């Protein structure tokens, strides 16, 4: 088993054997520590401060789940997003941004409600999906950015 971690320094993908995860791995190209680096295959928490680097400068396509912890439809689609993250491991980065504690990005992008799913390709938002959409619909949108 291995995980795909994205280097916060140079953006290159690093394949880290799961059993070596605790050894605070470093990037194979630039040597930046991969501690806390986002992983392709899971839903990574995201902050406003990380948004530009991790989403708008990502070489890999990105899905962002703009959610709020108290929102029912958000809780409904959370397991769907997790499943899709796993299904597209190595090809897609998936993040979730809590708009109730992190409001800057939501206001900058004029997000009106949650959940809103944002689809990024080459750092540009190419699509948005508002509300709790069915899994097949989300999956179809993901395929358009791969
Ligand atoms: Zn690196």
Boltz pocket constraint, residues with backbone or C-beta under 6 A from the ligand:
constraints:
  - pocket:
      binder: B
      contacts: [[A, 7], [A, 8], [A, 9], [A, 10], [A, 11], [A, 12], [A, 27], [A, 28], [A, 29], [A, 30], [A, 31], [A, 32]]
      max_distance: 6.0
